[in-house]
């Protein structure tokens, strides 16, 4: 049994990296990238538009270009999930900047600690056409998010989530801290949350340690929790499923 409490942060990072890589692998055939062009960013905005309009969160007339955007998008890092040449998932990361509040801080009227060390994750979308394995895609998106923020020297994430999303993150193994009361935000009542990936490592290891052992033995095993989520939601030929 690994004693994370008395071991170093590098050990926790190694375990977090291994589990994140497993989540990304389990999302196959979806592959993840960082948006590199205006066309790729627009594809993300268009996917978000589909959610806002099909769920009735806003009228289509408010988006003449069929793109859902806000003031944070220009400086954000947009993560994309592709199935072939079709965009099926996206989320965005807003990194801390001196003198500026994060989107979650602005919307919920709070400050997220530790100041200047927290990345805001939001606008997480998975196409409903992938509903039979959307939880695996979401876990893969979380894994890819971890690598992206870690590469820039960060370990904390904050955002806004509905109760079902909080439960899903907890079931995956992430320790979620609810920072305040729910407020209407992006079409639904959401709670401001924060989680520390490295703080979550003991629970992640408890949840997925058997998978790491199987890998070490050159065996293959799909994480059981994500496997059980298959078919949990009804399929729909069109539309999208919103996660954040």
Secondary structure, DSSP 4 states (H G I P E B T S, - for coil): ---GGGS-HHHHHHHHHHHHHHHHHHTTT-EEEE--SHHHHHHHHHHHHHHHHHTTSS-GGG-TTS----TTGGGSEEEEEEETTEEEEEEEEE---TT---HHHHHHT--PSSTTSEEEEEEEEEEGGGGGGHHHHHHHHHHHHHHHHHHTT--EEEEEE-HHHHHHHHHHT--EEE-S--EEETTEEEEEEEEETTTTHHHHHHHHHHHHHHHHTT-----HHHHHTTTSS---SS-EEE--
